[in-house]
Amino acid sequence: MVVVVASLIPNSLTYYADVNKRILKYNVNSDAYSFAYEKDIICIFNNNKCTPNADLRNQEFCITYKGELVLATTDIKSRETGDCYKANNINSNIYGYSQYLYSMNVYSAEMVDQTGYYIVSLSTNTTVVSKNYKTKNNNIVVYGCQLSNCKVYEPEESTYYYDAEAKTILRYKDGVWRTPETSGYAYISVDPSDTHVYRFTRSNDGTIKINGRANYGYYYTIDNEMYNCDRGENGDCSLIDDTGYYFTNQGEIYYCIYDSEELEPTECTKQSCFSGQYYYIEEAYYRCEANSVLVPVISRYCSYNDNVIVNFPLAISEELPDKIKQAVEGVEKNNNSTAITSVRGKNYLKSVSGIFTNCTYNVEETKSSFDLVCINNYVTVDEDTSETKICSLEQLGYVECIEDENNPEKCNVSGNVMILRSFTFLTILVIALSFIFQF
């Protein structure tokens, strides 16, 4: 009889070969051992093949003359040869698959009863290691299990498969299995019922840790692919199918070109922002950090007394705020100029820019707000000196407007200040005269 140490009692149905060359079965539900079959079948095993001495029908296991446990993939007739699994020794563990997936050593086979994927090299029948998948034509199989219900999965080229035992994710594309060389986001199937965009980290030894499931929004993956994840706990993630600008949940903006005929892969180019400047996107303020990553403006980035540059990316903002829109129209109409920032290169965001101040952070709503000082190139009249002044990004406010020979209209007042002043003075004069003549 087999003696099992309490701490090593299996968690699922397990078969054992005992010293008397009988096959025993441990039932977890009843916590009891019994003979697996009325009559055990002896088989000869060699090179992943076995030959039984009787019809091996409706029973998965046979036993060798040495008392080693063998798993048959299908029914095998007496004296015929079929595919089988057997571990090399007591210390080696392999995966064997027939009706169920088993974790086997030479004397035992425990049924896999854990949801997930098991990525196995068929040359060794063990969990994959890097040498198994770094060459073409490698013989790797993916077993997908929902508890004890396991089957072989044909890998999809768009998907990474996560093996919790191997601590890795693998993707089969162009005839080669690959694992990521860096951390980031990827489209990962963690088990047969859960495929989504996940964030993961890769350690120095190559092991992969799944950190979290992506929320709704856009994600740019390590494979240079842009995914859109829907709202909801079970929201699906799918590749984008339109050309345009995309603001990702990683705080980056990409311009992606989509081939509607799908002859070419979608090509995305990261857009640059000016480090230290602020950006207004989707009714929220962000600060441009290193590597053109935009982070939400929180209290530490919010100084009430400072003047800062705020940009309104034209490709992202469907509609400018009313005050900004009116100021931009005034600059275009009266100054033969534009409020758009001149860009350094083709990948910099084209934006309407202005000077803002009085940053206030609302802790409850986790939102920040600014007061407008002026929009780039907007011209006004100084109330004290009656001089025309122009909004300067470089000087973070208004400076004296100097006439430009190439643009004589540059220093025209952008808005309705002069008109309003004239109208106010004229109105007062008319009212006063009317009042006098009444008497």
RODO-2510 file (C-alpha; in nm, 4 decimals, decimal comma):
residues 439
     n   res          X          Y          Z
     1     m     0,0000     0,0000     0,0000
     2     v     0,1157     0,3543    -0,0771
     3     v     0,1813     0,5781     0,2218
     4     v     0,1325     0,9512     0,1575
     5     v     0,2764     1,2111     0,3936
     6     a    -0,0033     1,4416     0,5158
     7     s     0,1641     1,7570     0,3878
     8     l     0,1965     1,5962     0,0443
     9     i    -0,1635     1,4818     0,0094
    10     p    -0,2695     1,5804    -0,3432
    11     n    -0,5364     1,8381    -0,4200
    12     s    -0,7014     1,6413    -0,7004
    13     l    -0,7560     1,2882    -0,8259
    14     t    -0,4193     1,1081    -0,8308
    15     y    -0,2981     0,7681    -0,9539
    16     y    -0,0082     0,5797    -0,7946
    17     a     0,2010     0,2743    -0,8808
    18     d     0,2643     0,0829    -0,5599
    19     v     0,5418    -0,1642    -0,4673
    20     n     0,3248    -0,4553    -0,5736
    21     k     0,2967    -0,3107    -0,9259
    22     r    -0,0677    -0,2274    -0,8770
    23     i    -0,2291     0,1035    -0,9799
    24     l    -0,4033     0,2832    -0,6951
    25     k    -0,6338     0,5837    -0,7086
    26     y    -0,6715     0,8580    -0,4474
    27     n    -1,0133     1,0254    -0,4373
    28     v    -1,0001     1,3753    -0,2881
    29     n    -1,3718     1,3909    -0,2130
    30     s    -1,3725     1,0738    -0,0030
    31     d    -1,0096     1,1069     0,1106
    32     a    -0,9658     0,7383     0,0311
    33     y    -0,7449     0,5069    -0,1755
    34     s    -0,8706     0,2250    -0,3940
    35     f    -0,7536     0,0083    -0,6799
    36     a    -0,7922     0,2006    -1,0033
    37     y    -0,8886    -0,1016    -1,2155
    38     e    -1,0058    -0,4558    -1,1578
    39     k    -0,7093    -0,5793    -1,3564
    40     d    -0,3988    -0,3773    -1,4244
    41     i    -0,2418    -0,3967    -1,7679
    42     i     0,1312    -0,4406    -1,8105
    43     c     0,2959    -0,2447    -2,0905
    44     i     0,6386    -0,1944    -2,2419
    45     f     0,7423     0,1715    -2,2759
    46     n     1,0059     0,3074    -2,5127
    47     n     1,0582     0,6477    -2,6724
    48     n     0,7114     0,7887    -2,5907
    49     k     0,5443     0,4706    -2,7178
    50     c     0,3947     0,1807    -2,5252
    51     t     0,2749    -0,1695    -2,6079
    52     p     0,0207    -0,3290    -2,3664
    53     n    -0,0147    -0,7026    -2,3044
    54     a    -0,3951    -0,6721    -2,3261
    55     d    -0,6469    -0,4338    -2,4775
    56     l    -0,5976    -0,1001    -2,3115
    57     r    -0,9540     0,0221    -2,3409
    58     n    -1,1447     0,2710    -2,1253
    59     q    -0,8548     0,3062    -1,8864
    60     e    -0,5844     0,5669    -1,9152
    61     f    -0,2994     0,4031    -1,7237
    62     c    -0,0891     0,0876    -1,7529
    63     i     0,2202    -0,0161    -1,5559
    64     t     0,5618    -0,1370    -1,6705
    65     y     0,7399    -0,4510    -1,5516
    66     k     0,9494    -0,2201    -1,3321
    67     g     0,6374    -0,0833    -1,1636
    68     e     0,6409     0,2561    -1,3426
    69     l     0,3228     0,4452    -1,4227
    70     v     0,2425     0,5024    -1,7940
    71     l    -0,0347     0,7217    -1,9389
    72     a    -0,1834     0,6234    -2,2769
    73     t    -0,3179     0,9016    -2,4993
    74     t    -0,5896     0,6772    -2,6517
    75     d    -0,7144     0,3200    -2,6457
    76     i    -0,4488     0,0701    -2,7639
    77     k    -0,5138    -0,2868    -2,8759
    78     s    -0,3231    -0,5760    -2,7255
    79     r     0,0334    -0,6104    -2,8600
    80     e    -0,0054    -0,2928    -3,0683
    81     t     0,1865     0,0288    -3,0089
    82     g     0,0479     0,3747    -2,9294
    83     d     0,1520     0,7140    -2,7933
    84     c     0,2161     0,7262    -2,4198
    85     y     0,3739     0,9381    -2,1444
    86     k     0,6172     0,8349    -1,8695
    87     a     0,8510     1,0339    -1,6500
    88     n     1,2179     0,9376    -1,6332
    89     n     1,2448     0,9089    -1,2556
    90     i     1,0922     0,9994    -0,9217
    91     n     1,2426     1,3494    -0,9278
    92     s     1,1386     1,4491    -1,2805
    93     n     0,7928     1,5896    -1,3480
    94     i     0,6221     1,5908    -1,6863
    95     y     0,2776     1,6710    -1,8246
    96     g     0,0780     1,3917    -1,9840
    97     y    -0,2473     1,4376    -2,1731
    98     s    -0,5246     1,1934    -2,2550
    99     q    -0,8808     1,2547    -2,1376
   100     y    -0,7313     1,4850    -1,8737
   101     l    -0,4024     1,6644    -1,8186
   102     y    -0,1761     1,5086    -1,5544
   103     s     0,1351     1,6187    -1,3716
   104     m     0,3431     1,3003    -1,3542
   105     n     0,6534     1,1530    -1,2050
   106     v     0,7561     0,7923    -1,2558
   107     y     0,5255     0,6585    -0,9810
   108     s     0,2339     0,9039    -0,9686
   109     a     0,0038     1,1159    -1,1854
   110     e    -0,1999     1,4014    -1,0351
   111     m    -0,4854     1,5386    -1,2439
   112     v    -0,4537     1,9096    -1,3219
   113     d    -0,7533     2,0811    -1,1651
   114     q    -0,6438     2,4434    -1,1878
   115     t    -0,7743     2,7024    -1,4374
   116     g    -0,5025     2,8444    -1,6616
   117     y    -0,2607     2,7579    -1,9399
   118     y     0,0175     2,5019    -1,9382
   119     i     0,2715     2,5617    -2,2145
   120     v     0,4647     2,2398    -2,2665
   121     s     0,7587     2,1370    -2,4841
   122     l     0,6730     1,8066    -2,6504
   123     s     1,0396     1,7156    -2,6748
   124     t     1,0558     1,6923    -2,2945
   125     n     0,6863     1,7038    -2,1936
   126     t     0,7857     1,9644    -1,9373
   127     t     0,7117     2,3329    -1,8910
   128     v     0,8842     2,5457    -2,1552
   129     v     1,2181     2,7135    -2,0989
   130     s     1,3805     2,9696    -2,3278
   131     k     1,5797     2,7168    -2,5302
   132     n     1,2511     2,5467    -2,6235
   133     y     1,1054     2,8445    -2,8084
   134     k     1,3942     3,0527    -2,9429
   135     t     1,4195     2,8524    -3,2639
   136     k     1,1744     2,7937    -3,5459
   137     n     0,9746     2,4731    -3,5874
   138     n     0,9798     2,4171    -3,2124
   139     n     0,7379     2,1564    -3,0874
   140     i     0,5314     2,3367    -2,8251
   141     v     0,1723     2,2722    -2,7201
   142     v    -0,0655     2,4934    -2,5213
   143     y    -0,3036     2,3190    -2,2837
   144     g    -0,5886     2,5403    -2,1678
   145     c    -0,7708     2,4269    -1,8536
   146     q    -1,0879     2,5359    -1,6830
   147     l    -1,0428     2,3404    -1,3630
   148     s    -1,0010     1,9768    -1,4772
   149     n    -1,1489     2,0362    -1,8233
   150     c    -0,8363     2,0735    -2,0385
   151     k    -0,7838     2,0781    -2,4130
   152     v    -0,5173     2,1699    -2,6646
   153     y    -0,5402     2,5275    -2,7909
   154     e    -0,4336     2,6499    -3,1332
   155     p    -0,2528     2,9760    -3,0515
   156     e    -0,3805     3,2994    -3,2058
   157     e    -0,1089     3,5267    -3,3457
   158     s    -0,2477     3,8341    -3,1694
   159     t    -0,2343     3,6799    -2,8228
   160     y     0,0189     3,6076    -2,5499
   161     y    -0,0529     3,3024    -2,3347
   162     y     0,0349     3,3105    -1,9658
   163     d     0,1772     3,0040    -1,7911
   164     a     0,1678     3,0590    -1,4147
   165     e     0,3917     2,7579    -1,3505
   166     a     0,6580     2,8732    -1,5951
   167     k     0,6031     3,2399    -1,4971
   168     t     0,6124     3,3489    -1,8598
   169     i     0,3964     3,4724    -2,1459
   170     l     0,4479     3,3488    -2,5013
   171     r     0,3151     3,4587    -2,8386
   172     y     0,3251     3,2474    -3,1538
   173     k     0,3726     3,4599    -3,4663
   174     d     0,5421     3,3977    -3,8018
   175     g     0,6296     3,0447    -3,6964
   176     v     0,8211     3,1469    -3,3826
   177     w     0,7304     3,1582    -3,0140
   178     r     0,8437     3,4790    -2,8450
   179     t     0,8476     3,6175    -2,4933
   180     p     0,8768     3,9936    -2,4204
   181     e     1,2167     4,1513    -2,3654
   182     t     1,0721     4,4402    -2,1643
   183     s     0,7887     4,5291    -1,9276
   184     g     0,4698     4,7005    -2,0396
   185     y     0,1243     4,6213    -2,1715
   186     a     0,0248     4,3274    -2,3898
   187     y    -0,2839     4,1437    -2,5100
   188     i    -0,2712     3,8396    -2,2822
   189     s    -0,4892     3,5362    -2,2263
   190     v    -0,4446     3,4381    -1,8622
   191     d    -0,6900     3,1494    -1,8948
   192     p    -0,9389     3,0222    -2,1563
   193     s    -1,2132     3,2516    -2,0224
   194     d    -1,0063     3,5696    -1,9797
   195     t    -0,8226     3,7460    -2,2624
   196     h    -0,7567     4,1169    -2,2166
   197     v    -0,4873     4,3850    -2,2162
   198     y    -0,2739     4,3378    -1,9043
   199     r     0,0165     4,5244    -1,7504
   200     f     0,3131     4,3030    -1,6665
   201     t     0,6717     4,3284    -1,5472
   202     r     0,9697     4,1263    -1,6656
   203     s     1,2412     4,0606    -1,4068
   204     n     1,6122     4,0284    -1,4801
   205     d     1,5896     3,6490    -1,4869
   206     g     1,3167     3,6645    -1,7512
   207     t     1,0206     3,5682    -1,5334
   208     i     0,6939     3,7481    -1,5967
   209     k     0,4550     3,8859    -1,3349
   210     i     0,1028     3,9926    -1,4308
   211     n     0,0392     4,3202    -1,2469
   212     g    -0,3113     4,4229    -1,3414
   213     r    -0,5946     4,4248    -1,5908
   214     a    -0,6288     4,7330    -1,8086
   215     n    -0,9204     4,9685    -1,7523
   216     y    -1,1238     5,1134    -2,0368
   217     g    -0,9416     5,3387    -2,2814
   218     y    -0,6500     5,3147    -2,5246
   219     y    -0,3324     5,1148    -2,4637
   220     y    -0,0151     5,0987    -2,6705
   221     t     0,1429     4,7562    -2,6296
   222     i     0,5006     4,6292    -2,6376
   223     d     0,4311     4,5006    -2,9907
   224     n     0,3589     4,8514    -3,1216
   225     e    -0,0139     4,7858    -3,1418
   226     m    -0,2936     5,0172    -3,0279
   227     y    -0,5854     4,8592    -2,8405
   228     n    -0,9151     5,0078    -2,7330
   229     c    -1,0702     4,8528    -2,4221
   230     d    -1,4429     4,8997    -2,3636
   231     r    -1,6036     5,0040    -2,0377
   232     g    -1,7210     4,7455    -1,7887
   233     e    -1,5567     4,4645    -1,5953
   234     n    -1,5760     4,2314    -1,8931
   235     g    -1,5128     4,4989    -2,1539
   236     d    -1,3442     4,3606    -2,4621
   237     c    -1,0155     4,4940    -2,5979
   238     s    -0,9700     4,5195    -2,9740
   239     l    -0,7229     4,6702    -3,2179
   240     i    -0,8144     5,0166    -3,3448
   241     d    -0,9676     5,0350    -3,6910
   242     d    -0,9369     5,4028    -3,7781
   243     t    -0,6649     5,6571    -3,8549
   244     g    -0,6274     5,9334    -3,5993
   245     y    -0,4781     6,0594    -3,2739
   246     y    -0,5087     5,8443    -2,9617
   247     f    -0,4493     5,9501    -2,6013
   248     t    -0,3531     5,6373    -2,4075
   249     n    -0,4031     5,5543    -2,0427
   250     q    -0,0241     5,5506    -2,0151
   251     g    -0,0315     5,9281    -2,0714
   252     e     0,1054     5,9227    -2,4257
   253     i    -0,0399     6,0509    -2,7520
   254     y     0,0073     5,8581    -3,0765
   255     y    -0,0889     5,9274    -3,4331
   256     c    -0,1893     5,5975    -3,5924
   257     i    -0,2364     5,5206    -3,9618
   258     y    -0,4793     5,2354    -4,0227
   259     d    -0,4886     5,0498    -4,3543
   260     s    -0,8585     4,9869    -4,4254
   261     e    -0,7647     4,7057    -4,6621
   262     e    -0,5535     4,5518    -4,3834
   263     l    -0,2647     4,4885    -4,6198
   264     e    -0,0250     4,6718    -4,3899
   265     p    -0,0122     4,6713    -4,0094
   266     t    -0,1312     4,9835    -3,8295
   267     e     0,1589     5,2236    -3,7811
   268     c     0,1616     5,4494    -3,4745
   269     t     0,3980     5,7398    -3,4084
   270     k     0,4355     5,8884    -3,0628
   271     q     0,3716     6,2623    -3,0424
   272     s     0,6039     6,4868    -2,8446
   273     c     0,5096     6,7540    -2,5927
   274     f     0,7125     7,0346    -2,4330
   275     s     0,8535     6,9200    -2,1007
   276     g     0,7227     7,1248    -1,8073
   277     q     0,4335     7,2735    -2,0018
   278     y     0,0681     7,1931    -1,9412
   279     y    -0,1884     7,0418    -2,1760
   280     y    -0,5674     7,0537    -2,1725
   281     i    -0,7074     6,7213    -2,2964
   282     e    -1,0602     6,5852    -2,2603
   283     e    -1,1580     6,8526    -2,0042
   284     a    -0,8591     6,7853    -1,7786
   285     y    -0,5118     6,9354    -1,7303
   286     y    -0,1894     6,7373    -1,7706
   287     r     0,1783     6,8198    -1,7259
   288     c     0,4366     6,7066    -1,9804
   289     e     0,7090     6,5034    -1,8115
   290     a     1,0213     6,3245    -1,9390
   291     n     0,9804     6,1105    -2,2517
   292     s     0,6669     6,3092    -2,3431
   293     v     0,4498     6,1400    -2,0836
   294     l     0,1489     6,3450    -1,9732
   295     v     0,0547     6,3135    -1,6055
   296     p    -0,2592     6,4594    -1,4418
   297     v    -0,2019     6,7938    -1,2697
   298     i    -0,2185     6,7167    -0,8984
   299     s    -0,1504     6,9441    -0,6018
   300     r     0,2308     6,9340    -0,6262
   301     y     0,2135     7,0629    -0,9864
   302     c    -0,0387     7,3300    -0,8923
   303     s     0,1054     7,6660    -0,7819
   304     y    -0,1420     7,9512    -0,7391
   305     n     0,0999     8,2368    -0,8051
   306     d     0,2882     8,0992    -1,1060
   307     n     0,2224     8,1802    -1,4687
   308     v     0,2402     7,8690    -1,6855
   309     i     0,1944     7,7745    -2,0503
   310     v    -0,1152     7,5680    -2,1233
   311     n    -0,1565     7,4052    -2,4644
   312     f    -0,4792     7,2950    -2,6316
   313     p    -0,3875     7,0192    -2,8813
   314     l    -0,5987     7,0759    -3,1919
   315     a    -0,5933     6,7093    -3,2929
   316     i    -0,7289     6,5944    -2,9567
   317     s    -0,9707     6,8701    -2,8542
   318     e    -1,2897     6,8470    -3,0557
   319     e    -1,3999     7,1902    -2,9357
   320     l    -1,1976     7,4664    -2,7691
   321     p    -1,3422     7,6258    -2,4521
   322     d    -1,5493     7,9333    -2,5381
   323     k    -1,3032     8,1892    -2,3942
   324     i    -1,0147     8,0303    -2,5836
   325     k    -1,2138     8,0050    -2,9041
   326     q    -1,3137     8,3738    -2,8930
   327     a    -0,9554     8,4824    -2,8275
   328     v    -0,8229     8,2671    -3,1130
   329     e    -1,0797     8,4177    -3,3506
   330     g    -0,9760     8,7655    -3,2420
   331     v    -0,6075     8,6961    -3,3129
   332     e    -0,6852     8,5509    -3,6558
   333     k    -0,9233     8,8321    -3,7518
   334     n    -0,7378     9,1414    -3,6343
   335     n    -0,3704     9,0500    -3,6093
   336     n    -0,3048     8,8523    -3,9255
   337     s    -0,1519     8,5971    -3,6883
   338     t    -0,2261     8,2771    -3,5046
   339     a    -0,2437     8,1534    -3,1475
   340     i    -0,0942     7,8201    -3,2506
   341     t     0,2499     7,7378    -3,1125
   342     s     0,5244     7,6954    -3,3686
   343     v     0,6406     7,3320    -3,3497
   344     r     0,9963     7,1988    -3,3537
   345     g     0,9318     6,8879    -3,5587
   346     k     0,6599     6,6920    -3,7317
   347     n     0,5880     6,4770    -3,4241
   348     y     0,5202     6,7664    -3,1869
   349     l     0,1592     6,8334    -3,1008
   350     k     0,0100     7,1270    -3,2887
   351     s    -0,1595     7,3337    -3,0198
   352     v    -0,3251     7,6628    -2,9394
   353     s    -0,1236     7,7978    -2,6467
   354     g    -0,1756     8,0533    -2,3765
   355     i    -0,0606     8,1828    -2,0400
   356     f    -0,2595     8,0774    -1,7346
   357     t    -0,2271     8,1403    -1,3620
   358     n    -0,3970     8,0814    -1,0245
   359     c    -0,3860     7,7023    -1,0382
   360     t    -0,6346     7,5526    -0,7917
   361     y    -0,6622     7,1837    -0,7094
   362     n    -0,9937     7,0379    -0,5950
   363     v    -0,9124     6,7408    -0,3729
   364     e    -1,2654     6,5990    -0,3683
   365     e    -1,3057     6,6032    -0,7459
   366     t    -0,9312     6,5427    -0,8042
   367     k    -0,9355     6,8147    -1,0675
   368     s    -0,7331     7,1294    -1,1243
   369     s    -0,8354     7,4630    -1,2749
   370     f    -0,6550     7,7729    -1,4035
   371     d    -0,7376     8,1367    -1,4740
   372     l    -0,6629     8,2691    -1,8218
   373     v    -0,4030     8,5465    -1,8520
   374     c    -0,3798     8,5635    -2,2305
   375     i    -0,3636     8,3592    -2,5503
   376     n    -0,0492     8,3489    -2,7644
   377     n    -0,0209     8,6627    -2,9865
   378     y    -0,3383     8,8181    -2,8431
   379     v    -0,3112     9,2009    -2,8443
   380     t    -0,4771     9,4293    -2,5912
   381     v    -0,4477     9,7865    -2,4646
   382     d    -0,2859     9,8658    -2,1322
   383     e    -0,5418    10,0552    -1,9235
   384     d    -0,2763    10,2681    -1,7534
   385     t    -0,0440    10,3560    -2,0451
   386     s    -0,2832    10,3032    -2,3407
   387     e    -0,0026    10,1091    -2,5075
   388     t    -0,0767     9,8003    -2,7107
   389     k     0,0612     9,4816    -2,5571
   390     i     0,0943     9,1333    -2,7026
   391     c     0,0777     8,7978    -2,5231
   392     s     0,4223     8,6336    -2,5213
   393     l     0,4803     8,2685    -2,4338
   394     e     0,8502     8,3352    -2,3814
   395     q     0,7809     8,6118    -2,1285
   396     l     0,4852     8,4284    -1,9704
   397     g     0,2537     8,7271    -2,0126
   398     y     0,1958     9,0557    -2,1932
   399     v     0,4859     9,2582    -2,3386
   400     e     0,4963     9,5740    -2,5497
   401     c     0,3713     9,5090    -2,9018
   402     i     0,6243     9,6321    -3,1596
   403     e     0,5087     9,6957    -3,5156
   404     d     0,6332     9,4456    -3,7716
   405     e     0,7032     9,5605    -4,1276
   406     n     0,6053     9,2189    -4,2599
   407     n     0,2842     9,2192    -4,0606
   408     p     0,1577     9,5777    -4,0136
   409     e    -0,1672     9,4491    -3,8596
   410     k     0,0149     9,2615    -3,5873
   411     c    -0,0556     9,5208    -3,3167
   412     n    -0,4257     9,5665    -3,3883
   413     v    -0,6342     9,4972    -3,0816
   414     s    -0,7437     9,1347    -3,0968
   415     g    -1,0755     9,1703    -2,9197
   416     n    -1,3424     9,4333    -2,8698
   417     v    -1,1664     9,6391    -2,6035
   418     m    -1,1415     9,9651    -2,8064
   419     i    -1,4897     9,9255    -2,9456
   420     l    -1,6299     9,8625    -2,5989
   421     r    -1,4466    10,1675    -2,4616
   422     s    -1,5765    10,3925    -2,7411
   423     f    -1,9245    10,2532    -2,7017
   424     t    -1,9202    10,3066    -2,3270
   425     f    -1,7949    10,6656    -2,3545
   426     l    -2,0434    10,7511    -2,6304
   427     t    -2,3285    10,5962    -2,4373
   428     i    -2,2437    10,7972    -2,1268
   429     l    -2,2175    11,1187    -2,3337
   430     v    -2,5565    11,0640    -2,4984
   431     i    -2,7194    10,9879    -2,1653
   432     a    -2,5658    11,2985    -2,0092
   433     l    -2,6753    11,5284    -2,2915
   434     s    -3,0227    11,3826    -2,2881
   435     f    -3,0423    11,4473    -1,9177
   436     i    -2,9290    11,8163    -1,9661
   437     f    -3,1705    11,8925    -2,2490
   438     q    -3,4600    11,7596    -2,0467
   439     f    -3,4128    12,0569    -1,8187
***
